[in-house]
Amino acid sequence: MRMLRLLLMSAVVALPQELPTPVKEAITVLDSWVQAKVAEREQPGLSIGIVHDQRLVWAKGYGFADLEKKIAATPATSYRIASISKLFTATALLQLRDAGKLGMDDAVAEHLDWFDVKSRFHDTPGITIWHLITHTSGLPRESPVPYWNTKQFPSREEMIAMLAKQEAVFAPETEWKYSNLALAIAGEVVQSVSGEPYAAYIEGKILKPLGMTATRVLPQPGQAGLAAGYLRRAAGQARQPEEFTHTKGIAPAANLSSNVEDLAKFMMLQFRDGKPGGAQILRGATLREMQRIHWLRPDWRGGSGLGFQIRRAGSQTRVGHGGSLGGYRTQIEFVPEDKLGVIVLTNSNDGDPMLYVDQAFQIAGPAIVKALAKPKPAPKPDPKWDKYTGAYTWRNEESMVIVIEGQLCVVTSGADNPWETRTRLEPVTEHTFRMKGGASPGELLRFEMDAAGNVTRMWAGSGFRDRKK
C-alpha cells in the first residue's frame, strides 16, 4: 500500500481542458488503468504520451524516475530509448540519400573500405545500405563479445577490427534477422558519407531542427533529468538499480536518451508532408517510404520498413520501434492513416511498454481519432455530370456510370459484387477524369462526345465502351 500511495502522489498529468468530452472521458479511463497496472506490477516509473497529428494530446508520468531520491516520473523525464535510436540512424541515411550523397542500393563497401565480412554463401549480392536498415543483411546480431552481459562494449575501432573475423549468418536478402551490428555499421556510413562524427550529425541535422532539446546521442550517468534504470522485479525484494550502459561502437543502434515530449516532436514529423526545410527534416514522400513494408515476414503479420518495424494489430497497421537496454524498456508506435501515435518509456527491465501502448490505442485511440480528426466536407455532385451517367457496353460486358455519395463513379454491372468494383472519378479537364481505385487507378477516363454534345463512348485508359442506346 505504501508503494501505491507513493505512485499516486508522484503522478504528473497533462490533460488540456479544451479536449472534447469523449476524449477526456477515454483518457480518464486509460489513466486509471495505467495507474493501477503500474502499482500492481510495482514498476519504478513510466511516462506515456499520445500524439494526434501535430499535437501532444496527453502525457503523464507515473511512479518514480529515481526510487531512492523519490524523484517523480513526468513527461519531461528522460529514459534511455535503446533501439529506438535506430530510427535516427535510418533518418540520417535517408537525408543523405535525398541529398544525392548515397543510394539505398549502394554496397556498404563503397562507403566503408574496411567493410568485409566472411561468408559461406557463394554467388550472392553484396550487402547494401538497404540491407542494413531492413535487417536483411544476414549479419550476426552482435559483435563476437558478451557486452550485454559484461557491459564492456567495444569501441568503434574494436568493432571494426572484430568484423573482419565474423561470418555472415545468412546470405543477404534471404532471411529477416535483427542485427545491432548492422545498424552500428549503418551509423559508420552516416559518419563516412557526411564527413561528420555520428553524434554531431544526429544533433545538428535531426535533433536541433526538430527542437528535441532534451535528447542526447551520448548520454552520461548522472545526467540531469535522466531516470535511473532498474533490474527486473524479484519477489519479496526491493528493486535493484541497473548499472549505466555505454554502448560505444554500437551507439547508432542503441544509445540515445530522450523523453516523451521530445519523441512527440519526432512522431509529429511522421505525420507531415511537404518539401524539406527547417523542422521538415525529410520530405513527405521519404517519410512514407520509410513507413511502408520493404520486407514482409512469412506470417504476413508484419515486417520492416526503412528503420521502422511494422505490424498488424487488429485492424490497424502500426509503425514504430521498441527499445531494450539495461534498466529501460521503451516503445513508440503510430498509425499513419489516423495520424495517431503512442509513446511509452519505462525504467525497468520488466517495464513491458507494449502492454501500455496497446491499451492506449484501444481505450483512447478511437475517441481521439473521431473527435480530433479534421472533418472532410461532404462531396457535392456537379450537375454537369448528369450527361455522363448511364450504361456503357462492349460485347455484352456492361459498366454503369453513376453518382454515389456525391462522387461520380463507375461500377461493373455484372460483377458478383459490383460495389467492390467502384472506381471514383476525379475531374481533370472537361470530359476527362482520373480514376481512383478499380483496375486502373491513376489512369485517365475520357468521355467522347458527338457534334451535338451527347456522350457516345467512354475511354478508360486505352480501352473503350460505347454508350448504351
For each residue, the residues with C-beta under 8 A, 3 or more apart:
1: 4 5
2: 5 6
3: 6 7 39 42
4: 1 7 8 39
5: 1 2 8 9
6: 2 3 9 10 63 64 70
7: 3 4 10 11 35 38 39 62 63
8: 4 5 11 35 39
9: 5 6 72
10: 6 7 61 62 63 64 70 72 73
11: 7 8 35 60 61 62 72
12: 60 61 72 73 74 75
13: 31 60
14: 56 58 59 60 75
15: 19 24 27 31 58 60
16: 19 57 58
17:
18:
19: 15 16 23 24 27 57 58 371
20: 23 24 371 372
21: 24 25
22: 25 26 367 370 371
23: 19 20 26 27 57 364 367 368 371 372
24: 15 19 20 21 27 28
25: 21 22 28 29 367
26: 22 23 29 30 363 364 366 367 368
27: 15 19 23 24 30 31 50 57 58 364
28: 24 25 31 32
29: 25 26 32 33 363 364
30: 26 27 33 34 359 360 363 364
31: 13 15 27 28 34 35 60
32: 28 29 35 36
33: 29 30 36 37 359 363
34: 30 31 37 38 46 48 60 62 356 359
35: 7 8 11 31 32 38 39 62
36: 32 33 39 40
37: 33 34 40 41 355 356
38: 7 34 35 41 43 46 62 63
39: 3 4 7 8 35 36 42
40: 36 37
41: 37 38 233 350 352
42: 3 39 233 239
43: 38 46 62 63 346 348 350 351
44: 63 64 67 227 228 230 239 346 347 348
45: 61 62 63 64 65 73 77 227 346 347 348
46: 34 38 43 61 62 63 73 344 345 346 347 351 353 356
47: 59 60 61 62 73 74 75 77 79 259 260 343 344 345 346
48: 34 59 60 61 62 260 342 343 344 345 356 360
49: 56 58 59 60 75 260 261 263 264 342 343
50: 27 56 57 58 59 340 341 342 343 360 364 365 368
51: 55 56 57 264 267 268 334 340 341 342 343
52: 55 57 339 340 341 368 369 372
53: 268 271 339 372
54: 268 271 272
55: 51 52 268 372
56: 14 49 50 51 59 75 260 261 264
57: 16 19 23 27 50 51 52 368 372
58: 14 15 16 19 27 49 50 364
59: 14 47 48 49 50 56 75 260 261 264
60: 11 12 13 14 15 31 34 47 48 49 75
61: 10 11 12 45 46 47 48 65 72 73 74 75 77
62: 7 10 11 34 35 38 43 45 46 47 48 73
63: 6 7 10 38 43 44 45 46 72 73
64: 6 10 44 45 67 70 71 72 73
65: 45 61 71 72 73 74 77 225 226 227 228 347
66: 69 70 71 227 228
67: 44 64 70 228 230 239
68: 228
69: 66
70: 6 10 64 66 67
71: 64 65 66
72: 9 10 11 12 61 63 64 65
73: 10 12 45 46 47 61 62 63 64 65 77 227 347
74: 12 47 61 65 77
75: 12 14 47 49 56 59 60 61 259 260 261
76: 214 225 259 260 261
77: 45 47 61 65 73 74 225 226 227 259 260 345
78: 214 215 216 219 223 225 226 227 257 258 259
79: 47 226 227 257 258 259 328 330 345 346 347
80: 219 226 229 245 255 256 257 323 325 327 328 330
81: 84 85 256 257 258 263 323 328 330 345
82: 85 254 322 323 324 325 328 329 330
83: 86 180 253 254 321 322 323 324 325
84: 81 87 256 258 263 321 322 323 330 332
85: 81 82 88 89 251 252 253 254 255 256 323
86: 83 89 90 133 183 252 253 254 307 321
87: 84 90 91 266 307 308 321
88: 85 91 92 202 206 256
89: 85 86 92 93 133 183 186 187 190 202 252 253 307
90: 86 87 93 94 133 186 290 306 307 308
91: 87 88 94 95 206 281 282 290 307
92: 88 89 95 96 190 194 201 202 205 206
93: 89 90 96 97 102 104 129 133 186 189 190 306
94: 90 91 97 98 282 286 289 290 306
95: 91 92 98 99 205 206 276 281 282
96: 92 93 99 101 102 190 193 194
97: 93 94 100 101 102 103 104 286
98: 94 95 276 282 283 286
99: 95 96
100: 97
101: 96 97 193 194
102: 93 96 97 106 111 129 189 193
103: 97 106 129
104: 93 97 128 129 130 306
105: 128 129 130
106: 102 103 110 111 128 129
107: 110 126 127 128
108: 111 112 115 126 127 128 129 131 132 185 189
109: 112 113 115 116 126 127
110: 106 107
111: 102 106 108 129 189 192 193
112: 108 109 115 185 188 189 192
113: 109
114: 160 163 164
115: 108 109 112 127 163 185
116: 109 163 164
117: 127 139 163 166 167 168
118: 165 166 167 168
119: 122 124 138 167 168 171
120: 167 168
121: 124 138 168 170 171
122: 119
123:
124: 119 121 171 172
125: 128 172 173
126: 107 108 109 172
127: 107 108 109 115 117 131 132 137 138 139 168 172
128: 104 105 106 107 108 125 131 132 172
129: 93 102 103 104 105 106 108 111 132 133 186 189
130: 104 105 133 134 136 294 306
131: 108 127 128 134 136 137 138 172 173 182
132: 108 127 128 129 137 139 179 182 183 185 186 189
133: 86 89 90 93 129 130 182 183 186 306 307
134: 130 131 176 294 295 304 305 306
135: 176 177 178 179 182 295 304
136: 130 131 172 173 174 175 176 177 295 304
137: 127 131 132 168 172 177 179 182
138: 119 121 127 131 168 169 170 171 172 173 174 175 177
139: 117 127 132 166 168 169 177 179 181 182 185
140: 143 144 166 167 168 169 179 181
141: 177 178 179 180 181
142: 145 147 148 179 180 181 250
143: 140 147 154 158 159 162 163 166 181 184 249 250
144: 140 162 165 166
145: 142 150 152 154 162
146: 149 150
147: 142 143 150 151 152 153 154 250
148: 142 151 326
149: 146
150: 145 146 147
151: 147 148 243 245 246 326
152: 145 147
153: 147 245 246 247 248 249 250
154: 143 145 147 158 159 162 248 249 250
155: 158 159 248 249
156: 159 160 188 248 249
157: 160 161 249
158: 143 154 155 161 162 249
159: 143 154 155 156 162 163 181 184 248 249 250
160: 114 156 157 163 164 188 249
161: 157 158 164
162: 143 144 145 154 158 159 165 166
163: 114 115 116 117 143 159 160 166 181 185
164: 114 116 160 161
165: 118 144 162
166: 117 118 139 140 143 144 162 163 181
167: 117 118 119 120 140
168: 117 118 119 120 121 127 137 138 139 140 171 172
169: 138 139 140 177
170: 121 138 174 175 177
171: 119 121 124 138 168 174
172: 124 125 126 127 128 131 136 137 138 168
173: 125 131 136 138
174: 136 138 170 171
175: 136 138 170
176: 134 135 136 295 297 303 304
177: 135 136 137 138 139 141 169 170
178: 135 141
179: 132 135 137 139 140 141 142 182 183
180: 83 141 142 183 184 250 253 254
181: 139 140 141 142 143 159 163 166 184 185 250 253
182: 131 132 133 135 137 139 179 185 186 253
183: 86 89 132 133 179 180 186 187 252 253
184: 143 159 180 181 187 188 249 250 251 252 253
185: 108 112 115 132 139 163 181 182 188 189
186: 89 90 93 129 132 133 182 183 189 190 252
187: 89 183 184 190 191 198 251 252 253
188: 112 156 160 184 185 191 192 198 252
189: 93 102 108 111 112 129 132 185 186 192 193
190: 89 92 93 96 186 187 193 194 198 201 202 252
191: 187 188 194 196 197 198 201
192: 111 112 188 189 195
193: 96 101 102 111 189 190
194: 92 96 101 190 191 201 205
195: 192
196: 191 200 201 204
197: 191 200 201
198: 187 188 190 191 201 202 217 251 252
199: 202 203 217 218 251
200: 196 197 203 204
201: 92 190 191 194 196 197 198 204 205 206
202: 88 89 92 190 198 199 205 206 207 217 256
203: 199 200 206 207 208 217
204: 196 200 201 207 208
205: 92 95 194 201 202 208 209 281
206: 88 91 92 95 201 202 203 209 210 212 281
207: 202 203 204 210 212 213 215 217
208: 203 204 205 211 212
209: 205 206 278 279 281
210: 206 207 262 265 266 269 279 281
211: 208 265 279
212: 206 207 208 215 258 262 265 266
213: 207 262
214: 76 78 225 258 259 261 262
215: 78 207 212 256 257 258 259 262
216: 78 219 220 223 256 257 258
217: 198 199 202 203 207 251 255 256
218: 199 251 255
219: 78 80 216 223 226 255 256 257
220: 216 223
221: 244
222: 226
223: 78 216 219 220 226 257
224:
225: 65 76 77 78 214 259
226: 65 77 78 79 80 219 222 223 257
227: 44 45 65 66 73 77 78 79 328 345 347
228: 44 65 66 67 68 241 327 347
229: 80 241 242 244 325 326 327 328 347 348 349
230: 44 67 239 240 241 242 327 347 348 349
231: 234 239 240 241 242 327 348 349
232: 348 349 350
233: 41 42 237 239 348 350
234: 231 237 240
235:
236:
237: 233 234 240
238:
239: 42 44 67 230 231 233 348
240: 230 231 234 237
241: 228 229 230 231 327
242: 229 230 231 326 327 349
243: 151 326 327
244: 221 229 326
245: 80 151 153 325 326 327
246: 151 153
247: 153 250 251 253 254 255 325
248: 153 154 155 156 159 251
249: 143 153 154 155 156 157 158 159 160 184
250: 142 143 147 153 154 159 180 181 184 247 253 254 255
251: 85 184 187 198 199 217 218 247 248 254 255
252: 85 86 89 183 184 186 187 188 190 198 255
253: 83 85 86 89 180 181 182 183 184 187 247 250
254: 82 83 85 86 180 247 250 251 323 325
255: 80 85 217 218 219 247 250 251 252
256: 80 81 84 85 88 202 215 216 217 219
257: 78 79 80 81 215 216 219 223 226
258: 78 79 81 84 212 214 215 216 262 263 345
259: 47 75 76 77 78 79 214 215 225 262 263 345
260: 47 48 49 56 59 75 76 77 263 264 343 345
261: 49 56 59 75 76 214 264 265
262: 210 212 213 214 215 258 259 265 266
263: 49 81 84 258 259 260 266 267 332 343 345
264: 49 51 56 59 260 261 267 268 343
265: 210 211 212 261 262 268 269 279
266: 87 210 212 262 263 269 270
267: 51 263 264 270 271 332 334 341 343
268: 51 53 54 55 264 265 271 272
269: 210 265 266 272 279 280 281 282 287
270: 266 267 287 291 319 334 336 341
271: 53 54 267 268 334 336 339 341
272: 54 268 269 280 284 287
273: 283 284 287
274: 280 283 284
275: 280 283
276: 95 98 280 281 282 283
277: 280
278: 209
279: 209 210 211 265 269
280: 269 272 274 275 276 277 283
281: 91 95 205 206 209 210 269 276
282: 91 94 95 98 269 276 286 287 290
283: 98 273 274 275 276 280 286 287
284: 272 273 274 287 288
285: 288 289
286: 94 97 98 282 283 289 290
287: 269 270 272 273 282 283 284 290 291
288: 284 285 291 292 336
289: 94 285 286 292 305 306
290: 90 91 94 282 286 287 305 306 307 308
291: 270 287 288 305 308 310 319 336
292: 288 289 305 310
293: 296 303 304 305 310
294: 130 134 303 304 305 306
295: 134 135 136 176 303 304
296: 293 300 303
297: 176 300 301 302 303
298:
299: 302
300: 296 297
301: 297 311 312
302: 297 299 309 310 311 312
303: 176 293 294 295 296 297 309 310
304: 134 135 136 176 293 294 295 308 309 310
305: 134 289 290 291 292 293 294 308 309 310 319
306: 90 93 94 104 130 133 134 289 290 294
307: 86 87 89 90 91 133 290 321
308: 87 90 290 291 304 305 319 320 321
309: 302 303 304 305 319 320 321 322
310: 291 292 293 302 303 304 305 317 318 319
311: 301 302 317 318
312: 301 302 316 317 318
313: 316 318 358 361
314:
315:
316: 312 313 335 338 361
317: 310 311 312 335 336 337
318: 310 311 312 313 333 334 335 361
319: 270 291 305 308 309 310 333 334 335 336
320: 308 309 331 332 333 334 341
321: 83 84 86 87 307 308 309 331 332
322: 82 83 84 309 329 330 331 332 353 354
323: 80 81 82 83 84 85 254 328 329 330 331
324: 82 83 328 329 330
325: 80 82 83 229 245 247 254 328
326: 148 151 229 242 243 244 245 349
327: 80 228 229 230 231 241 242 243 245 347 348 349
328: 79 80 81 82 227 229 323 324 325 345 346 347 348 349 351
329: 82 322 323 324 346 348 349 350 351 352 353
330: 79 80 81 82 84 322 323 324 344 345 346 351 353
331: 320 321 322 323 342 343 344 353 354 357
332: 84 263 267 320 321 322 341 342 343 344
333: 318 319 320 341 342 357 361
334: 51 267 270 271 318 319 320 339 340 341 342
335: 316 317 318 319 338 339 340 341 361 365
336: 270 271 288 291 317 319 339
337: 317
338: 316 335 365 369 373
339: 52 53 271 334 335 336 373
340: 50 51 52 334 335 361 365 368 369
341: 50 51 52 267 270 271 320 332 333 334 335
342: 48 49 50 51 331 332 333 334 356 357 360 361 365
343: 47 48 49 50 51 260 263 264 267 331 332
344: 46 47 48 330 331 332 353 354 356 357 360
345: 46 47 48 77 79 81 227 258 259 260 263 328 330 353
346: 43 44 45 46 47 79 328 329 330 351 352 353
347: 44 45 46 65 73 79 227 228 229 230 327 328 351
348: 43 44 45 229 230 231 232 233 239 327 328 329 351
349: 229 230 231 232 242 326 327 328 329
350: 41 43 232 233 329
351: 43 46 328 329 330 346 347 348
352: 41 329 346 355 356
353: 46 322 329 330 331 344 345 346 356 357
354: 322 331 344 357 358
355: 37 352 358 359
356: 34 37 46 48 342 344 352 353 359 360
357: 331 333 342 344 353 354 360 361
358: 313 354 355 361 362
359: 30 33 34 355 356 362 363
360: 30 48 50 342 344 356 357 363 364 365
361: 313 316 318 333 335 340 342 357 358 364 365
362: 358 359 365 366
363: 26 29 30 33 359 360
364: 23 26 27 29 30 50 58 360 361 367 368
365: 50 335 338 340 342 360 361 362 368 369
366: 26 362 369 370
367: 22 23 25 26 364 370 371
368: 23 26 50 52 57 340 364 365 371 372
369: 52 338 340 365 366 372 373
370: 22 366 367 373
371: 19 20 22 23 367 368
372: 20 23 52 53 55 57 368 369
373: 338 339 369 370
374:
375:
376:
377:
378: 406
379: 405 406 407
380: 406
381: 385 403 406 407 408
382: 385 408 427
383: 386
384: 387
385: 381 382 388 389 403 408
386: 383 389
387: 384 453 454 455
388: 385 401 408 447 455 458
389: 385 386 401 402 403 408
390: 400 401 455 467 468
391: 398 399 400 401 413 467 468
392: 398 399 400 401 457 458 465 466 467 468
393: 396 397 398 399 465 466 468
394: 397 463 464 465 466
395:
396: 393
397: 393 394 414 465
398: 391 392 393 412 413 414 465 468
399: 391 392 393 410 411 412 413 458 465
400: 390 391 392 410 411 412 413 418
401: 388 389 390 391 392 408 409 410 425 458
402: 389 408 409 410 411
403: 381 385 389 406 407 408 409
404: 407 409 422
405: 379
406: 378 379 380 381 403
407: 379 381 403 404 424 425
408: 381 382 385 388 389 401 402 403 424 425 433
409: 401 402 403 404 422 423 424 425
410: 399 400 401 402 421 422 423 425 435 438 445 458 460
411: 399 400 402 415 418 419 421 422 423
412: 398 399 400 415 418 421
413: 391 398 399 400 418
414: 397 398 418
415: 411 412 418 420 421
416:
417: 420 421
418: 400 411 412 413 414 415 421 422
419: 411 422
420: 415 417
421: 410 411 412 415 417 418 438
422: 404 409 410 411 418 419 437 438
423: 409 410 411 435 436 437 438 439 440 441 445
424: 407 408 409 435 436 437
425: 401 407 408 409 410 433 434 435 436 445
426: 433 434 436
427: 382 432 433
428: 432 433 434 444
429: 432
430:
431: 446 447 448 449
432: 427 428 429 444 445 446 447
433: 408 425 426 427 428 444 445 446
434: 425 426 428 442 443 444 445
435: 410 423 424 425 438 440 441 442 443 444 445 460
436: 423 424 425 426 441 442
437: 422 423 424 441
438: 410 421 422 423 435 441
439: 423
440: 423 435 443 460 461
441: 423 435 436 437 438
442: 434 435 436
443: 434 435 440 460 461
444: 428 432 433 434 435 461
445: 410 423 425 432 433 434 435 458 459 460 461
446: 431 432 433 458 459
447: 388 431 432 455 457 458 459
448: 431 455 456 457 458 459 464
449: 431 453 454 455 456
450: 453 454 456
451:
452:
453: 387 449 450
454: 387 449 450 467
455: 387 388 390 447 448 449 458 467
456: 448 449 450 466 467
457: 392 447 448 464 465 466 467
458: 388 392 399 401 410 445 446 447 448 455 464 465 466 467
459: 445 446 447 448 462 463 464
460: 410 435 440 443 445 463 464 465
461: 440 443 444 445
462: 459
463: 394 459 460
464: 394 448 457 458 459 460
465: 392 393 394 397 398 399 457 458 460
466: 392 393 394 456 457 458
467: 390 391 392 454 455 456 457 458
468: 390 391 392 393 398
469:
